[in-house]
Amino acid sequence: MKYDFTSIIDRRGKDATAVDAAGKRVWGFEPGAPMDGFDFIPMWVADMNFKTCPAITEAIIRRAQHPLFGYFQPKDVYYDSIIRWQEERNHVTGLSRENIGYENGVHGFISSAIDVLTQPGDKIFLHRPYYVGFIGDIIGKGRRPVYSDLKKDEHGFWRMDYEDMERQIRKNHVRLAIFCSPHNPCGRVWTREEIEKAMDVFQKNDCLVISDEIWSDLTYTGHSHVPTQMVSDWAREHVLAAYAPSKTFNLAGLIGSYHIIYNQALNEKITRFSENTHYNEMNVFSEHALIAAYSSEGQEWTDELRSVLEDNCRTAVDFMKEHFEGVDVSMPEGTYMLFLDCTDFCRRTGRTIDQVLRAGWNVGVGWQTGRAFGGECHIRVNLALPKARLMEALERMRKYVFTNEETAAYTYEATKAEPDKGAVEATTNHASVNTRAIKNTISETSQADRIMNVDSGADEMGQAKAADKTTDATGGTDESVQNREAAGSDADPEDFTADWIYNEEGLLMVSDDRNRDLTVEAVKKLLGDHPVEECHLAAFVNGDIVGNRDMQEAQNYGRILQNSGLTITELFTEEECVKLRQIGIF
Ligand SMILES: Cc1ncc(COP(=O)(O)O)c(C=O)c1O
């Protein structure tokens, strides 16, 4: 290899969320910190533990040596580099400068496209599993996601279900879809035929498409990226594509992506929106980085990277298939993510996915909950790290996680904090600190019982207060759980399940995340009548306690509720919820 993909670089304290956020709360789905004696191996957020292409570092240093950083316009070579890269890597023809626009990250682009193309309350189509960031983009803008599930076929390949896509789009009157190609986290590099079929569905239903192709450079042997816009005349005119050098060259911290939009009217709309708001200005280092990345040296570096990543994926998949009984994993066709399905492992061993995740985190395997990506019993694993670290992580998984033996790795962090106490007692103490004002048990109620009636809440809320006074810290009583019916909403009350407790100190809301909008409406009404100073939010899915995805959703609720003037003082992490469940709060 000409380039260095083997050095193990200490990223601690060097602007690296991937390592510095372990055990902290940043986005809501960080891995836990390791136990003493284990170092942390970052295998979660989608950046790489490799140095970038040397041409990029050199270009940035060169530019920094000219110490004036005033306003500037992107150079012609910026656009020419993109056009050449797209021609040579993706066989794109007919691309001109007018079709390209700088974007402040793919998220920046998606957010503006959502603003320009939809209205608050509109529904936006996604495949599930999904890239977690899309959910934030959609909900953060007051829109709602609609899903069609990808399904694994008999060979372990994730497939789109075109009939279901059509059904979901029609039923929900969807006019905008986000299509992820190649797919994170499932690792599919969609074939031309698959993309054509998906576009047929969107075309039939008059649905514009944002095609997120940030992973397009990272494909493996036998799989090449097909730009969505190239599959038909309709796609060329109705698909808005996003690309970036950031995944390929490990440049996420520099910010910088770009759109390709052939439809002149759409391009003007999007461009005008971001120009008017001035939020979308390019950083000069990002410009120089892209030009260097999309050079011939960048091409060569990318090809070496792809072979390193492919080897890592093959090694990890083979190792897992051989040693991790009950873990379903298939070789990705692109990206550097694995999406492990642990359903069988959990069923066989009686463990929860949270225990499995925690067992990995305890020994420094910095993987990430799949719930954040729409996989209930899944784990997402980032394989962009030197092989030696990968092998170390796989060995730790084998020894401490995917084993039938009960090991120290299965204790919770609370045990560490109070080593002289048993796990349950320590956990209970820890949890009671976190729950503070929440002194009640939410009982297991039937679906019908959990229906919530916000309009008739006033009297019952008084009862909740009274009942609350009689409860102790961990025992709780059922009387303090108020279950009401969702009257007054135009949505189907059948759709709305939520449990909540309310007392002088605050509100704890536990809601089914499928009913986010109803929940937010309900909480707003509730708070309108009964102001509280604190709000504790958690969520559960299908009767199971929150995962990290729901933490993010709780944050999204939090954001919306803050706009209603409420101070959110406590959101629960997945870990805290596990503890709450252990002591019977949920
Ligand atoms: C599919 C996808 N889109 C977008 C992003 C983030 O893009 P950006 O950092 O340019 O906003 C990621 C990062 O993991 C991703 O996987």
The ligand as a Tripos MOL2 file, in Angstrom:
@<TRIPOS>MOLECULE
LIG
   16    16     1     0     0
SMALL
NO_CHARGES

@<TRIPOS>ATOM
      1 C1        -26.4620    8.7840    4.5910 C.3       1 LIG1
      2 C2        -25.7900    9.9410    5.2620 C.ar      1 LIG1
      3 N1        -26.1410   11.1800    4.9210 N.ar      1 LIG1
      4 C3        -25.5730   12.2600    5.5020 C.ar      1 LIG1
      5 C4        -24.6130   12.1120    6.4740 C.ar      1 LIG1
      6 C5        -24.0130   13.3240    7.1160 C.3       1 LIG1
      7 O1        -23.6420   14.2410    6.1560 O.3       1 LIG1
      8 P1        -23.0220   15.6460    6.5190 P.3       1 LIG1
      9 O2        -21.9770   15.4330    7.5510 O.co2     1 LIG1
     10 O3        -22.4790   16.1460    5.2190 O.co2     1 LIG1
     11 O4        -24.1560   16.5070    7.0000 O.co2     1 LIG1
     12 C6        -24.2180   10.8270    6.8670 C.ar      1 LIG1
     13 C7        -23.2320   10.6360    7.9220 C.2       1 LIG1
     14 O5        -23.0600    9.5580    8.4230 O.2       1 LIG1
     15 C8        -24.8320    9.7160    6.2390 C.ar      1 LIG1
     16 O6        -24.4960    8.4650    6.5640 O.3       1 LIG1
@<TRIPOS>BOND
     1     1     2 1
     2     2     3 ar
     3     2    15 ar
     4     3     4 ar
     5     4     5 ar
     6     5     6 1
     7     5    12 ar
     8     6     7 1
     9     7     8 1
    10     8     9 2
    11     8    10 1
    12     8    11 1
    13    12    13 1
    14    12    15 ar
    15    13    14 2
    16    15    16 1
@<TRIPOS>SUBSTRUCTURE
     1 LIG1         1 GROUP 0 **** ****
